[in-house]
Amino acid sequence: SFITMLIKFYLLVILFRSVMSRQELYFNPLGKLVARMTDPLFEKMLKMTKKTTDNLTIPFILLAAVLDGLVFFALSGQGIIDSMLWSLADMLMFMMIFYIICIIIGIFAGNMQMSYYAMYFNRLAAFWVKAVRKAFPIKSNWIVLPAIIFVFAVFTMILGAVNFIEQSVSVITHGQADIVVSVQMAVKTGLLGIVGLLDVYIWVVIIRALLSWVSPDPRNPIVQLLHSVTDPVMEPLRRVIPPLGPIDITPMVFIFIVYFIKIMSLRLIGLIL
């Protein structure tokens, strides 16, 4: 799991590099960190220009899945084909969740209170948002909903195909596989992954509440990012829920609401799928 986490982390570094200009790579604090982690490999060892690496996003994702599969094969005792298919399915889920997060954060990049670094999430989500806007010319931030559905649909179809292949080559099924079952498995896995984001969001709210006790610098990019992601849902609650003296109970109420939504979503997924 630790090696898999490192592979995915480095893949994300490569993806962020692909949406940065050369000027940002060498003058922006985050860009400098990304360049320090990637230049020794791409520019010094592989002699690849930035333009070349920017066009290899999909091959890099597949390469990360192959490396992850080799690690799983070496350490798990599973067959090489099963390991590769498992790794590919895991990577597809990871990328689906990542792009959904990019869409959610990136859609608020134009907010004046948003962190400057949200711009990179916006660039990573641009492909999906532009594709959806061609079919649904929505100019407001409501484009986030069809964009998320589009990302979910694309990755679910690919994941369903991977599940079907995995069933086909499985010894248990002796080459027999059901495409409907494969798609259902992919949909269920994808929905559970999205529901899992609620846990992440709860932690974001908790971290923001804890930071409010120490009066953090409002110009800090991490603080700006936390506020921008949570304000759209926290501020309406604050107008309804009065504070108890100096104590703001809005985060606690919101966590209970999100937890309730999570439980009901899991039950609904279990009933339908």
N, C-alpha and C positions, 0 to 999 in steps of 0.2 A: 504493500500500500504506500509506503514511503517513497519507493522508487517511482511508482505510478504518479504520485503527487508531484515529484520533481519534473517528470516528463511533461505533465500538463502545465506546470508553472512555466517551464521554458517555452512551451508552445505559445502560451499567452504573451510572453515577452516578445516573441517573434511577430505575433499578430499586432501588438501595439507598435512595434517597429515599422510594420508595413503601412501604418496610417500617419507616421511622423515624417515631416520633411527633414532634409539633411541639416538645415539650420536648427530645427528643434532638437535633433539628436545630439548636437554639440554645444547648444547654448541653454536649453531648457533643463532644469534639474532632473526631472523624470527622464527626459531624453538622454541625458548624459549617462544615467544609470543603465538604460536600455542599450546604449551604444557600447558601454563597457562590458556588458554581458554577451553581446552578439558579434561585435566587430572582430574579435580574435578568431572566431569560427568562420564567418562569412567572408570577410575582406582579406584576412591574413592567410588563413589555411586554404579556403576554397576559392579565393580570388574572385568572388562574386560581387558585382555592383549592387547598390541598393535597388535600382530599378529591376534587376533580375530577381532578387529575393522577394520583392513586392508582388511579383506575378506568380509566385509559387506557393500561395496560401494553401490551396487544396493538397498539393503534394506534401507539404509540411505536416498537415493534419494526418494524412495517410501514413507518413513516415513515423509520426509519433505513435499512431495506433500499432504499427508493426513493431516498434521498439518495445512498447508496452506488452504486446503479445509474446515477444521473445522472452521478456522477463517473467511473464506468467507461465510460459511453457517450461522455463528452466527451474522455477521454484514450486510449481503446483503439481507436476507429474501428469498433467493433462496432455492430450495429443496436440500436435502443432497446429492442425486445422482448427480444432475446438478452441485452442488458446487465441488464435488470430481472430476468429469470429467473435469470441467473447470480448476481446480487446476492442475490436471495431465497434461493436454495439455499445460498449462502455464509453468510447470516445465520442460516438454520435450523441449520446445522452448528455455528455459533458458540454459539447459544443452547442447543443440546443439550449441548454440552460444558460450558457455564457451569452449567446446572442440575445436571448430574451432579457437578460440583465442589461445588456448594452442598449437595447431598445428602450427599456424603462428609464435608465439613467440618461441616455442620450437625448431623449425627447424633451428633457428639461434643460438642455444645454444653453438655450437662449435666455434662461432666467438670470436676471442680474445678480441674484444671490448664489447662483450655482458656481461650483468650483471650476476653475479654468480647465482642470484635467477632465471634466465631463465631456469636453469637446472630443476627446479621443474615443470615448464610448459612442458618441454621436457619429463619428466617422466609421467606426466598425459596424454600426447598425444601418448605415446609409444604404447599402445594397438592398436590404430587406424592405426598408421604408419606401425607397424609390420604386421597387417592384410592385408594392401594394398600391402606391399612389397612381400608378399607371391604370389600374383597374378601378380604384376608388379615389377620386381626386379630393381627398379630405385634407384641408390645409391646417386644421387645428391639431392640438395634441391628442385628439381622439383617434388619430391614425395609429396610436400605440396598440389599440385592441385588435384591429385586423392584421397589423404587422405581427403581433405575437401569435395569432391564430395561423398565419401563413407560415411562420417559422416552425410552429408545432406540426403543421400538416406535412411540410417538406421532410423534416427529420423523421417523423413517424412513418412515412411511406418507405424511406430508406431503411429505417430500423426494422420495419416489417419484412422487407426483402432479406435483410441479414438474418432475421429470425427464421424465415422460411428456408434459407440455405442451411442454417445450423441444424434445423430439424431434418432436412433432407440427408445430410451426411452423418446424422447421429446413428449410432449402433442400435439404440433402443427402438427407433422407428423403422429401421431397415430401409431407409430411403423413402418412406412414406411421410408426407408432410401436408398440412392443411394451411392454405394461404390465409383463410379467414381467421384461424386460430393465431397465426403469426402476426397478423395485423392487430388483432385484439390484444395480444401480449404487448405489442409496441405501443398501442394507445394507452393501455393501463400503465406501462412503465413511464411513458412520457407524462401522463397526468400526475402520477405519484411524484415524479421529479419536480413538476411545477408546484405541487402542494408543499413539497419540501422547502421551496423558497420562502414559505411563510415562516418557517423556523429561523431562516437567515434574517428575515425582516424583523422578527421579534428581537433578535440580538442587536440589530441596528438601533431599534428603539431603546433598548436597555442601555446600550453604549452612549447614546445621545443623552439619556436621562442622567447617567452617571457623570458625564462630562459637564452637564449644567451645574453640578455642585461645585466645580472648581473654576467656573467662569473662564472658559478657554478663549483664546484669541479668535475673534470672529473672522479674521482674514486668513486663518489657517485653512488650506484646501480641503483637508479631511473634515474639519468642522463644517465648512460650507457644503461639502458633499452630503454629510449626514443630515443637515438641515433641509437641503433641497429635496432629498429623497423622502423625508418624513413629513415635512410641512404640509404637502397637499392633502394628507389624511388627518394629521394631528390638529391643524388649525380649525377645521370645521367642528371637531370634537370639543375644542376649548371654548367655542362660542356656546356650546350646549351644556357642558359640564363646568360648574363653577369651582374654583380652587378652594381647598380647605385651609383657609388662612394663608400661610406662606408656602403650603405644600401643593404642588401641581399633581393631581391624581390622574390626569389625562393619559400618561403612558401606561399606568396600571390598567385602566379601563380598556384602553386600546389593545393591550396584550390579551386580556380576557376575550375580547371580541374576535381577535385573530385566531386565538386558540380554539374558540367555538367553531369558527369557519373551517379551520383545519379538520377538526373531528368530524363535522358534518360532511365535508368534502370526501374524506377517506371512507366514510360509511356509504356515501352515494356512489363512489367509484366501485366499492366492493359489491354493491347491489347490481349495478349496471354491467360491470365487467367481471 
